[in-house]
Amino acid sequence: MQKLFLTMAVAFSTLIASAQFTVVTSYVAPEDGVEWEVSSLTDNLGIGYSLNNGKCVLGLVKAGTDSLDEATYDLWGRYNLKNSLYVSVQAPMEEMMENLTVGIGYSYAAWKGLCIEPNYSMGLKEDEDGEREGSFNIGLSYKF
């Protein structure tokens, strides 16, 4: 039993030591007449864990608040393609397939792990009016 515990501890330590974490956020423009605040960057803050030498990232991202004014989180994933292009997926923890969002973006390395990431995302399902509205976002990421 002690050997099993020691083996699991070494395996977990190796995984954490070689881990690559990524912190991401998207800029949310303030409404008209409202000044810029730090919350414009922190409202969509998330963290992800890189798999397969940084090709695939999985994580959680803050997605606003619910009816009780508690924070809600979405699952997100990213698959890095060639030449700094990536495909992303984001979905809430409840009713995932109904609210699944896919996107494509470009990751521009600005400085030592800090990247500026313009991206476009769109929901897979149509809304009640029969339309799918996409959005263009400017994001930031930092890879540890």
C-alpha positions in Angstrom: 0.0 0.0 0.0 2.9 2.4 0.8 4.5 1.7 -2.6 1.2 2.5 -4.3 0.9 5.7 -2.4 4.5 6.7 -3.1 4.1 5.8 -6.8 1.0 8.0 -7.1 2.6 10.9 -5.2 5.7 10.8 -7.6 3.4 10.6 -10.7 1.3 13.5 -9.4 4.4 15.6 -8.6 5.8 14.9 -12.1 2.5 16.0 -13.7 2.3 19.2 -11.7 6.0 20.0 -12.2 5.7 19.7 -16.0 2.3 21.4 -16.0 1.6 24.3 -18.3 -1.2 26.5 -17.0 -2.8 29.3 -19.0 -4.7 32.3 -17.7 -7.2 33.8 -20.2 -9.5 36.8 -20.2 -11.6 38.7 -22.7 -12.0 42.5 -22.8 -15.6 43.6 -22.1 -16.2 47.2 -23.3 -18.0 49.4 -20.8 -21.4 50.7 -21.6 -21.8 54.3 -23.0 -21.0 56.9 -20.4 -19.2 54.5 -18.0 -15.5 54.8 -17.5 -13.1 51.8 -18.0 -12.5 49.7 -14.9 -10.4 46.6 -14.1 -13.6 44.6 -14.2 -13.6 45.0 -18.0 -10.7 42.5 -17.9 -11.6 40.3 -14.9 -15.3 39.6 -15.7 -14.3 36.7 -18.1 -11.2 35.5 -16.3 -10.4 31.8 -16.6 -7.7 29.2 -16.1 -6.8 26.2 -18.2 -4.4 23.3 -18.2 -2.4 22.5 -21.3 -2.3 18.9 -22.6 -0.2 17.4 -25.4 2.7 20.0 -25.3 0.3 22.9 -25.5 -1.8 21.7 -28.4 -4.9 21.4 -26.3 -6.1 23.5 -23.3 -9.0 22.6 -21.0 -10.3 24.8 -18.2 -12.9 27.0 -16.5 -13.8 30.6 -17.3 -16.0 33.0 -15.4 -19.3 33.6 -17.3 -21.1 36.2 -15.3 -23.6 35.8 -12.5 -26.9 33.9 -12.0 -30.2 35.0 -10.6 -28.8 34.8 -7.0 -25.9 37.1 -8.0 -23.4 34.2 -7.6 -20.6 33.6 -10.1 -21.2 31.1 -12.9 -18.5 29.3 -14.8 -18.2 27.8 -18.2 -16.1 24.9 -19.4 -13.8 25.9 -22.3 -11.3 24.2 -24.5 -8.9 25.2 -27.2 -7.0 23.3 -29.8 -4.0 25.1 -31.2 -3.5 24.8 -34.9 -0.5 25.9 -37.0 0.8 29.4 -37.1 -0.7 30.6 -33.8 -4.3 29.9 -35.0 -6.7 28.1 -32.6 -10.2 26.7 -32.5 -12.1 27.2 -29.2 -15.2 25.8 -27.6 -17.1 27.2 -24.6 -20.2 25.8 -22.8 -22.0 26.3 -19.5 -22.0 23.5 -17.0 -25.8 23.1 -17.4 -27.5 22.6 -20.8 -24.1 22.4 -22.5 -25.3 21.4 -26.0 -28.0 24.0 -26.0 -25.5 26.8 -25.3 -22.3 25.6 -27.0 -20.2 28.3 -28.5 -17.4 27.7 -31.0 -14.8 30.1 -32.3 -11.5 30.7 -34.1 -8.7 33.0 -33.1 -5.2 34.1 -33.5 -2.6 34.2 -30.6 0.0 36.9 -31.0 2.9 36.5 -28.6 3.5 40.0 -27.3 6.0 39.4 -24.5 7.4 36.3 -22.7 4.2 34.2 -22.5 1.8 37.1 -22.7 -0.4 36.9 -25.8 -3.0 39.2 -27.4 -5.7 37.1 -28.9 -8.3 38.5 -31.3 -11.1 35.9 -31.8 -14.5 35.4 -33.3 -17.1 33.1 -31.7 -20.6 32.0 -32.5 -23.3 29.8 -30.8 -24.1 26.6 -32.6 -27.8 26.8 -31.9 -30.1 29.5 -33.3 -31.8 31.8 -30.8 -35.6 32.2 -30.6 -35.6 34.5 -33.6 -33.8 31.9 -35.7 -30.5 33.8 -35.8 -27.0 33.0 -34.7 -25.2 36.1 -33.6 -21.5 35.9 -33.4 -19.1 38.2 -31.5 -15.6 39.6 -32.1 -13.5 39.7 -28.9 -10.1 40.8 -27.9 -8.5 38.5 -25.3 -5.3 38.2 -23.3 -3.6 35.0 -22.2 -0.6 34.3 -20.1 1.1 30.9 -20.3 3.1 29.7 -17.3 
